[in-house]
Amino acid sequence: MINNTEVAESISDLMLKIGKDINESIILVQAECSPDEFSAYKLAAGKVMGEILLEIMNPIYEMHPDIIPDELK
């Protein structure tokens, strides 16, 4: 996938930031929307986060296990 370690680290950092941003959006929706809207949004956000992990982060970490963040070990 990505052979360059510096690029892999940058992508990892960006994907972790995106995950945190998605989590913040879930909290916002929970506080401001109906239970049905929250449930639908949480499901959709979870799918996005799962794809990021499975299709981007895991392949990078397979090639570069030394850059796996402590929170994902």
C-alpha distances in whole Angstrom, upper triangle without the diagonal:
4,6,9,11,13,11,9,13,14,12,13,16,16,15,18,20,20,20,24,25,24,26,29,29,30,33,34,34,36,39,39,39,41,39,38,36,35,34,32,30,29,28,26,25,24,22,20,19,18,15,14,14,13,10,9,10,10,7,7,10,10,8,10,13,16,15,16,19,22,22,20,21
4,6,8,10,7,6,10,11,9,11,14,14,14,17,19,19,20,23,24,24,26,28,29,30,33,34,34,36,38,39,39,41,40,39,37,35,35,33,31,30,29,27,25,25,23,21,20,19,17,15,15,15,12,10,11,12,9,7,10,10,8,9,13,14,13,14,17,21,22,19,20
4,6,9,8,7,11,12,12,13,16,17,17,19,21,22,23,25,27,27,29,31,32,33,35,37,38,39,41,43,43,45,44,43,41,39,38,37,35,33,33,31,29,28,27,24,23,23,21,18,18,18,16,13,13,14,11,9,11,11,7,8,12,13,13,15,18,21,23,20,21
4,6,5,6,9,10,11,12,14,15,16,18,20,21,22,24,26,27,29,30,31,33,35,36,37,39,41,42,42,45,44,43,41,39,39,38,35,34,33,31,29,29,28,25,24,24,22,19,19,19,17,14,14,15,13,10,12,13,10,9,13,13,12,15,17,21,22,21,21
4,5,5,6,9,10,10,12,14,15,16,18,20,21,23,24,25,27,29,30,31,33,35,36,37,39,41,41,43,43,42,40,38,38,37,34,33,33,31,28,28,27,25,23,23,22,18,18,19,17,14,13,14,13,9,10,12,9,7,10,9,8,12,14,17,19,18,18
4,5,5,6,9,10,11,12,14,15,17,18,20,21,23,24,26,27,29,30,32,33,35,36,38,39,40,43,42,42,39,37,38,37,34,32,33,31,28,28,27,25,23,24,22,19,19,20,19,15,14,16,15,11,13,15,12,10,13,12,10,13,14,18,20,19,20
4,5,5,6,9,10,11,12,14,15,16,18,20,21,22,24,26,27,29,30,31,33,35,36,37,38,40,40,40,37,35,35,34,31,30,30,28,25,25,25,22,20,21,20,16,17,18,16,13,12,15,13,10,12,14,12,11,14,14,11,14,15,19,20,19,20
4,5,5,6,9,10,10,12,14,15,16,18,20,21,22,24,26,27,29,30,31,33,35,36,36,39,38,38,35,33,33,32,29,28,28,26,23,23,22,20,18,18,17,14,14,15,13,10,9,11,10,6,8,11,9,8,11,11,8,10,12,16,17,15,17
4,5,5,6,9,10,11,12,14,15,17,18,20,21,23,24,26,27,29,30,32,33,35,36,38,37,37,35,33,33,32,29,28,28,26,23,23,23,20,18,19,18,15,14,16,16,12,10,13,12,9,9,13,11,9,11,10,7,9,10,13,15,14,15
4,5,5,6,9,10,11,12,14,15,17,18,20,21,23,24,26,27,29,30,32,33,34,36,36,36,33,31,32,31,28,27,27,25,22,22,23,19,18,19,18,14,15,17,16,12,11,14,14,11,12,16,14,12,14,14,10,12,12,16,16,16,18
4,5,5,6,9,10,10,12,14,15,16,18,20,21,22,24,26,27,29,30,31,32,34,34,33,31,29,29,28,25,24,24,22,19,19,19,16,14,16,14,11,12,14,12,9,8,12,12,9,11,14,13,12,14,14,11,12,12,16,16,15,17
4,5,5,6,9,10,11,12,14,15,17,18,20,21,23,24,26,27,29,30,31,33,32,32,30,28,28,27,24,23,23,22,18,18,18,15,13,14,14,10,10,13,12,8,6,10,11,8,9,12,12,10,12,12,8,8,9,12,12,11,14
4,6,5,6,9,10,11,12,14,15,17,19,20,21,23,25,26,27,29,30,32,32,32,30,27,28,27,24,23,24,22,19,19,20,17,14,16,16,12,12,16,15,12,10,13,14,12,12,16,16,13,14,14,10,10,9,12,12,12,15
4,5,5,6,9,10,10,12,14,15,16,18,20,21,22,24,26,27,28,30,30,30,27,25,26,25,22,21,22,20,17,17,18,14,13,15,14,11,12,15,14,11,10,14,15,13,14,17,17,16,17,17,13,13,12,16,15,15,18
4,5,5,6,9,10,10,12,14,15,16,19,20,21,23,25,26,26,28,28,28,25,23,23,22,19,18,19,17,14,14,14,11,9,11,11,7,8,12,11,8,7,11,13,11,12,16,16,15,16,17,13,12,12,15,13,12,16
4,5,5,6,9,10,11,12,14,15,17,19,20,21,23,25,25,28,27,27,25,22,23,23,19,18,19,18,14,14,15,13,10,12,13,9,9,13,14,11,9,12,15,13,13,16,17,16,16,16,12,11,9,12,10,10,14
4,5,5,6,9,10,11,12,14,15,17,18,20,21,23,24,26,26,27,24,22,23,22,19,18,19,18,14,15,16,14,11,14,15,12,12,16,16,14,12,16,18,16,16,20,21,19,19,19,15,14,12,15,13,14,17
4,5,5,6,9,10,10,12,14,15,16,18,20,21,22,24,24,24,21,19,20,19,16,15,16,15,11,12,13,10,9,12,12,9,11,14,14,12,12,15,17,16,17,20,21,20,20,21,17,16,15,17,15,15,19
4,5,5,6,9,10,11,13,14,15,17,19,20,21,23,22,22,20,17,18,18,15,13,14,13,9,10,12,9,6,10,11,8,9,13,14,12,11,14,17,16,16,19,21,20,20,20,17,15,13,15,13,12,16
4,5,5,6,9,10,11,12,14,15,17,19,20,22,22,23,20,17,19,19,15,14,16,15,11,12,14,12,10,13,15,12,13,17,18,16,14,17,20,19,19,22,23,22,21,22,18,16,14,15,13,13,17
4,5,5,6,9,10,11,12,14,15,17,18,21,21,21,18,16,18,18,14,13,15,14,10,12,14,12,11,14,15,13,15,18,18,17,16,19,22,21,21,24,26,24,24,25,21,19,17,19,16,17,21
4,5,5,6,9,10,11,12,14,15,16,18,18,18,15,13,14,14,10,9,12,10,7,9,11,9,8,12,13,11,13,16,17,16,16,18,21,20,21,24,26,25,25,25,22,20,18,20,17,17,21
4,5,5,6,9,10,11,13,14,15,17,17,18,15,12,14,14,11,9,12,12,8,9,12,11,9,13,15,13,14,17,19,18,17,19,22,22,22,25,27,25,25,26,22,20,18,19,15,16,19
4,5,5,6,9,10,11,12,14,17,17,18,16,13,15,16,12,11,14,14,11,12,15,14,13,16,18,16,17,21,22,21,20,22,25,25,25,28,29,28,28,28,24,22,20,21,18,19,22
4,5,5,6,9,10,11,11,14,15,16,13,10,13,13,9,9,12,12,9,11,14,12,12,16,17,16,18,21,22,21,21,23,26,25,26,29,31,30,29,30,27,25,22,24,20,21,25
4,5,5,6,9,10,10,12,12,13,11,8,10,10,7,6,10,10,7,9,13,12,12,15,17,16,17,20,22,21,21,23,26,26,26,29,31,30,29,30,27,25,23,23,20,20,24
4,6,5,6,9,10,12,12,14,12,9,12,13,10,9,13,14,11,13,16,16,15,18,20,19,20,23,25,24,23,25,29,28,28,31,33,32,31,32,28,26,24,24,20,21,25
4,5,5,6,8,11,12,14,12,9,13,14,11,11,14,14,12,15,18,17,17,20,22,21,22,25,26,26,25,28,30,30,30,33,35,34,33,34,31,29,26,27,23,24,28
4,5,5,5,8,9,11,8,6,9,10,8,8,12,12,11,13,16,16,16,19,21,21,22,25,26,26,26,28,31,31,31,34,36,35,34,35,32,30,28,28,25,25,29
4,6,6,8,7,10,8,5,8,11,9,9,12,13,12,14,17,17,17,20,22,22,23,26,27,27,27,29,32,32,32,34,37,36,35,36,33,30,28,28,25,25,29
4,6,9,10,12,11,9,12,14,12,12,16,17,16,17,20,20,20,23,25,25,26,29,30,30,29,31,34,34,34,37,39,38,37,38,35,32,30,30,26,27,31
4,7,9,12,10,9,12,14,12,13,17,17,16,18,21,21,21,24,26,26,27,30,31,31,31,33,36,36,36,39,41,40,39,40,37,34,32,33,29,30,33
4,7,8,6,6,10,11,10,11,14,15,15,17,19,20,21,23,25,25,27,29,30,30,31,33,35,36,36,38,41,40,39,41,37,35,33,33,30,30,34
4,5,5,6,9,10,10,12,14,15,16,18,20,21,22,24,26,27,28,30,31,32,32,34,37,37,37,40,42,42,41,42,39,37,35,35,32,32,35
4,5,5,6,9,10,10,12,14,15,16,18,20,21,22,24,26,26,28,30,31,31,32,35,36,36,38,41,40,39,41,38,35,33,34,30,30,33
4,5,5,6,9,10,11,12,14,15,17,19,20,21,23,25,26,27,29,30,30,31,34,35,36,38,40,40,39,41,38,36,34,35,31,31,34
4,5,5,6,8,10,11,12,14,16,17,18,20,21,23,24,26,27,28,28,30,33,33,34,36,38,38,38,39,36,34,32,33,30,29,33
4,6,5,6,8,10,10,12,14,15,16,18,20,21,22,24,25,26,26,28,31,31,32,34,36,36,35,37,34,31,29,30,26,26,29
4,5,5,6,9,10,11,13,15,15,16,19,20,21,22,24,25,26,27,29,31,31,33,35,35,34,36,34,31,29,30,26,25,29
4,6,5,6,9,10,11,13,14,15,17,19,20,21,22,24,25,26,28,30,30,32,34,35,34,36,33,31,30,31,27,26,29
4,5,5,6,8,10,11,12,14,15,17,18,20,21,22,22,24,27,27,28,30,32,32,32,34,31,28,27,28,25,24,27
4,5,5,6,9,10,10,12,14,15,16,18,20,21,21,22,25,26,26,28,30,30,30,31,29,26,24,25,22,21,24
4,6,5,6,9,10,10,12,14,15,16,18,19,20,21,23,25,25,27,29,30,29,31,29,26,25,26,23,21,24
4,5,5,6,9,10,11,13,14,15,16,18,19,20,22,24,24,26,28,29,29,31,28,26,25,26,23,22,25
4,5,5,6,9,10,11,12,14,15,16,16,18,21,21,22,24,26,26,26,28,25,23,22,23,20,19,22
4,5,5,6,9,10,10,12,14,15,15,16,19,20,20,22,25,25,24,26,24,21,20,21,18,17,20
4,5,5,6,9,10,10,12,13,14,15,17,19,20,21,24,24,24,27,24,21,21,23,20,18,21
4,5,5,6,9,10,10,11,13,14,16,17,18,20,22,23,23,25,22,20,20,22,19,17,21
4,5,5,6,9,10,10,10,12,15,15,16,18,20,20,20,22,19,17,16,18,15,14,17
4,5,5,6,8,10,10,10,13,15,15,16,19,20,19,22,19,17,17,19,16,14,16
4,5,5,6,7,9,10,12,13,15,16,18,19,19,22,19,17,18,20,18,16,18
4,6,6,5,6,9,10,11,12,14,16,16,17,19,16,15,15,18,16,14,17
4,6,6,5,6,9,10,10,12,14,15,14,17,14,12,13,15,13,10,13
4,6,6,5,7,10,10,11,14,15,15,18,16,14,16,18,16,13,15
4,6,7,7,9,11,11,13,15,16,19,17,15,17,20,19,15,18
4,6,6,6,9,10,11,12,14,16,14,13,14,18,17,14,16
4,6,5,6,9,10,10,11,13,11,9,11,14,13,10,13
4,5,5,6,9,10,9,13,11,9,12,14,14,10,12
4,5,5,7,9,10,13,12,11,14,17,17,14,15
4,5,5,6,8,10,9,9,12,15,16,13,14
4,5,5,5,8,7,6,9,12,13,10,11
4,6,6,9,10,9,13,15,16,13,12
4,6,9,9,10,14,17,18,15,15
4,5,6,7,11,14,16,13,13
4,5,6,9,11,13,11,10
4,6,9,10,13,12,11
4,6,9,11,10,10
4,6,8,7,7
4,5,6,7
4,5,5
4,6
4
